[in-house]
Amino acid sequence: MGRRRRKNPTPDFDGILLVDKPKEWTSHDVVNLVRNRYRFNKVGHCGTLDPLATGLIVVVIGKATKLASKLTADDKVYITEMTLGRETDSHDEEGETTREASFEHVTEEQIQQCAKDFTGDQMQVPPMVSALKKDGKKLYELARQGIEVEREARPVTFHSLDIDKIELPKVHFTLHCSKGSYVRVLCHDMGRKMESAAYMSNLRRTKSGQFSLDNAVEVTHLKTIEREEVEKLIIPIDQVEIAED
């Protein structure tokens, strides 16, 4: 049997720590850093962010872990870069190219109209690289085995989709969306809508519910400060707004 991690006798400092996740880190890497470096007993997060993406991770500590499910359900805001011209099997830049298509016919007016068309309630098919389960197995685990299965479309809401900059083949936009939205799938679907092809080439989460990236601490800084200093950055539970069921 594996050795169990000894519980830290020092009580947890209950609350929320906002962290700016760097690229190539997983959400669990952030949780493990906070738990192990500062010797907190209970640590979780509110909403997975892919290794490719950067930005806001809402880390819950101590008694705040009981709030995780409610806080995970909050809307999110992302700054996104979409690249036209090709599709990949993962709908992002790290995947294998599955299709290429011209984007020379795409105009700024078409892009703006496409953004309007995707604003509001939508049905979205989750990607094979997601953590959703099929017959007890996570989709991304099946994808690694070269297996693709049918996925049912799920309702999501894109509250706003604002085009920030167009430098073809790249399109930059800010998305305010509901829980369960897949930005990589949105990019793929927008490419198809414009009779081209597209994938997500960059993603940065700037907001999660009431929390903003402006108040987040970078991982490089977390690696240099001690527990007494990190406790000053933790938002106490009584300062967190919890929506009524």
C-alpha positions in Angstrom: 0.0 0.0 0.0 1.1 3.5 -0.7 2.0 5.8 2.1 -0.7 8.3 3.2 0.2 11.9 3.3 0.4 13.0 6.9 -2.1 15.7 7.8 -0.6 19.0 8.6 -1.4 19.9 12.3 -1.6 23.6 11.4 -5.3 24.5 10.6 -6.1 25.5 7.0 -6.6 29.2 6.3 -10.1 28.9 4.9 -10.8 30.9 1.7 -10.1 31.6 -2.0 -6.8 32.0 -3.6 -6.7 33.4 -7.2 -3.8 32.1 -9.3 -2.7 33.0 -12.8 -1.9 29.7 -14.4 1.0 29.6 -16.9 0.9 27.6 -20.1 1.8 23.9 -19.9 0.6 23.7 -16.3 -2.5 21.7 -15.5 -5.1 23.0 -13.0 -4.0 20.1 -10.7 -0.4 21.3 -10.9 -1.6 24.6 -9.4 -3.6 22.8 -6.7 -0.6 20.6 -5.8 1.7 23.6 -5.6 -0.6 25.4 -3.2 -1.2 22.2 -1.1 2.3 21.0 -0.9 4.3 24.3 -0.6 2.0 25.8 2.0 1.0 22.5 3.7 -2.8 23.0 3.4 -4.9 19.9 4.1 -7.8 20.6 1.7 -7.3 22.3 -1.6 -9.4 22.2 -4.8 -10.2 24.4 -7.8 -13.3 25.8 -9.5 -13.1 25.0 -13.2 -10.4 23.2 -15.2 -8.2 25.1 -17.5 -6.3 23.2 -20.2 -2.5 23.1 -20.2 -2.6 25.1 -23.5 -4.5 27.9 -21.8 -3.4 30.5 -19.3 -5.2 32.6 -16.8 -7.4 32.5 -13.8 -7.7 29.5 -11.5 -10.0 29.9 -8.5 -8.3 27.8 -5.8 -10.4 26.8 -2.8 -8.8 26.1 0.6 -10.1 24.4 3.7 -13.8 24.9 4.4 -14.0 26.8 1.1 -13.7 23.5 -0.8 -17.4 23.0 0.1 -18.2 25.9 -2.2 -16.4 24.4 -5.2 -19.4 23.1 -7.0 -21.3 26.4 -6.7 -18.4 28.5 -7.8 -17.5 26.2 -10.7 -21.0 26.8 -12.1 -20.3 30.5 -12.5 -19.9 32.2 -16.0 -16.4 32.6 -17.4 -14.7 35.2 -19.6 -12.0 34.3 -22.0 -9.7 36.2 -24.3 -9.3 34.0 -27.3 -7.2 33.8 -30.5 -8.7 31.8 -33.4 -6.7 30.9 -36.4 -8.4 30.3 -39.8 -7.2 27.9 -42.5 -7.1 24.5 -40.8 -8.8 22.2 -38.4 -7.2 19.8 -35.9 -8.4 16.7 -34.2 -8.3 18.5 -30.8 -9.6 21.8 -32.2 -6.4 23.5 -30.9 -2.9 24.2 -32.1 -1.5 21.1 -30.5 -3.6 18.6 -32.5 -3.0 16.8 -35.8 -4.3 18.6 -38.9 -7.5 17.0 -40.1 -8.6 19.5 -42.7 -7.4 22.6 -44.5 -9.5 25.3 -46.2 -9.1 28.7 -47.8 -9.9 31.8 -45.7 -9.2 34.3 -48.4 -12.9 34.9 -49.0 -13.6 35.7 -45.3 -14.3 39.4 -44.7 -14.5 41.4 -41.6 -18.2 41.7 -42.1 -18.6 37.9 -42.2 -16.6 37.5 -39.0 -18.7 40.1 -37.2 -21.9 38.5 -38.4 -20.6 35.1 -37.4 -19.9 36.4 -33.9 -23.5 37.7 -33.7 -24.9 34.3 -35.0 -23.1 32.5 -32.2 -24.2 34.9 -29.4 -27.0 33.5 -27.2 -28.2 30.0 -26.5 -26.4 27.3 -28.5 -26.1 23.5 -28.7 -22.5 22.4 -28.6 -21.0 18.9 -29.1 -18.2 18.4 -26.5 -14.8 17.6 -28.0 -13.1 14.2 -27.6 -10.4 15.8 -25.6 -12.8 16.7 -22.8 -13.0 15.2 -19.3 -16.6 14.1 -19.8 -17.2 10.4 -19.3 -18.6 7.7 -21.7 -19.2 4.3 -20.1 -17.0 5.2 -17.2 -14.1 6.4 -19.3 -13.0 10.0 -19.8 -13.3 11.1 -23.4 -9.7 12.3 -23.6 -8.5 8.8 -22.5 -10.5 7.2 -25.3 -9.1 9.9 -27.7 -5.5 8.9 -26.7 -6.4 5.3 -27.8 -7.6 6.6 -31.2 -11.2 5.9 -30.3 -13.9 8.4 -31.2 -17.4 8.0 -29.8 -20.7 9.7 -30.4 -21.3 12.7 -28.1 -24.7 14.4 -27.5 -24.9 18.1 -28.0 -25.4 20.1 -24.8 -26.9 23.5 -24.2 -24.5 26.4 -23.6 -24.9 30.1 -23.6 -22.5 32.7 -25.1 -23.6 35.9 -23.4 -21.4 38.0 -25.5 -18.8 37.4 -28.3 -16.9 40.6 -29.1 -14.3 40.7 -31.9 -11.3 42.6 -30.6 -8.9 42.4 -33.6 -8.7 40.8 -37.0 -5.3 40.0 -38.5 -6.1 37.1 -40.9 -5.6 34.3 -40.5 -5.9 35.2 -36.8 -9.1 36.6 -35.1 -9.0 37.8 -31.5 -12.2 37.9 -29.5 -13.5 38.2 -25.9 -16.1 35.6 -24.9 -18.4 35.7 -21.9 -20.0 32.2 -21.6 -21.8 29.8 -19.4 -20.4 26.8 -17.5 -19.7 23.8 -19.8 -18.8 25.9 -22.8 -15.9 24.7 -24.9 -14.1 27.6 -26.6 -12.1 25.2 -28.9 -15.4 23.8 -30.3 -16.7 27.4 -30.8 -13.6 28.2 -32.9 -14.1 25.0 -34.9 -17.8 25.8 -35.5 -17.2 29.4 -36.4 -14.7 28.3 -39.0 -17.3 26.0 -40.6 -19.9 28.7 -40.4 -17.7 30.9 -42.5 -17.1 28.1 -45.0 -13.5 27.8 -44.0 -11.7 26.0 -41.2 -10.4 27.2 -37.8 -8.9 26.1 -34.5 -8.2 27.7 -31.1 -4.6 29.0 -31.1 -4.6 30.8 -27.7 -6.8 31.1 -24.7 -6.6 33.2 -21.5 -9.3 33.1 -18.8 -9.8 36.6 -17.3 -12.9 36.1 -15.1 -14.7 33.4 -13.3 -18.0 34.6 -11.7 -17.1 37.4 -9.2 -13.4 36.8 -9.4 -10.9 38.5 -11.8 -7.5 37.8 -13.1 -6.5 41.3 -12.0 -6.4 40.0 -8.4 -4.5 36.8 -9.2 -1.0 35.9 -8.1 1.5 34.4 -10.6 2.9 30.9 -10.0 6.4 32.3 -10.2 5.6 34.5 -7.2 3.9 31.7 -5.3 7.2 29.7 -5.5 9.0 32.5 -3.7 6.7 33.5 -0.8 6.0 31.7 2.5 2.7 30.7 4.1 2.3 33.9 6.1 2.5 35.9 3.0 0.1 33.7 1.0 -2.5 33.9 3.8 -2.7 37.6 3.2 -3.7 36.9 -0.4 -6.5 34.5 0.5 -10.1 35.9 0.3 -12.0 34.9 3.4 -15.2 32.9 2.9 -17.4 35.7 4.4 -16.3 37.9 1.6 -17.4 35.5 -1.1 -20.8 36.0 -2.8 -22.7 32.7 -3.0 -25.7 32.5 -5.2 -28.9 31.1 -3.7 -30.2 27.8 -5.2 
